[in-house]
Amino acid sequence: MTSPAQNEPQKLAYRIDEAVKASGLGRSFLYERVADGSLKSVKIGGRRLIMRDDLLRFLCGDIAVASEVEAPRAKPKPKSASRAGVIPFGQLELPWRR
């Protein structure tokens, strides 16, 4: 006797939440890989879809994970005198109020 899952056709594309379940990877990790281009995706309407073949290629290691590749780091720029009166606040710089 065959189970109903064997009779269903395989999905051609996964939504992000489905790709998370199918792969066991985290949601944020998949979004980061889509953003850096190491995992291909398509947007159809309002949905972001990952094609099944692209997910399998990514999981098999055919596509290099960008976080494993060391990118050359830019030298930090020296702070100029024109920024006097600006207090750095994390990544956001707020003007100094007097």
N, C-alpha and C positions, 0 to 999 in steps of 0.2 A: 504494500500500500504506500502511495506517495503522499508526502505532506503538501499542504497548500503552498508553502513557501517555494517548493521546487517547481511548481507550475507557473509561478509569477515570473515575468521577464525581469532581468536585472535593470536597475536604474541606470540611466545614461549620465545623469547629473545629480549632484547633491546640494541642498541648501547647506549653509555653514553648520547649523545645528545637526544636520544629518551626517555631514562629513566628520564632525566631532565624534559622534557615536560610532560611525563606521571605522574610523582610524584610531580612536583612543587618544588623540591629541587634544590639547586644550583649545578653547574658542579663541582666546587672545593670540595664541601662537599661530593659529591658522590665519587670522586677520593680519598679523604681522608679516607672514610669509606672502600673503596676497599683496600687501602693500609694497614689500621690497622686490616683488616680481619673481621670487623663486617658486611660487605656486600660482599657476595660471587660473584665472576665473573669468566668467562672463557675467555681465549684468543684463538681465532681461526684465523689462518693466522696472519694478522696484526690488527685484530679487537678485542677489548675488549668488551665482551657481558655480560650483566646481565640477568640472567634467570628471567622470569616473576614471578615465584613462590618465588624466593629468594627476589625480590624487594617487593612483597606483604608481605612476612614474616617480612622483615625489617621495612616496613611502619606500620605494625600492632604491632610492638614492641616485636616480638618473639625473636629478636636478640638484645642484649644490645648494645647501642651506646657507643663506647669506650670513647668518650669525657665526658660522664656522670659518668663514673666510675673513681674515683680518684686513680691514680697510685701512689705507694709509690715513694717519691722523694729521689734521692740519695743525700748524703751530699756533699757539694762542697769540692773539694780537695784543700788542701793548696798549694799555689804556691811554688815551690821548687827553690832553689838557682841556679839550673842548667839552669833555663830559663832566667837568667840575660841577658840583651841586646835584649830581645824580647818585642815589644810593642804590646799589644792586640788591634786588630782592628775588632770589632764586633766578629764574629765567626772565622774570619781568623786572624792568627797571622803572622805578617811580621817581618823578621829579621831587627834589628837596623843597619843601615848603618852609618859608621863613616867617 
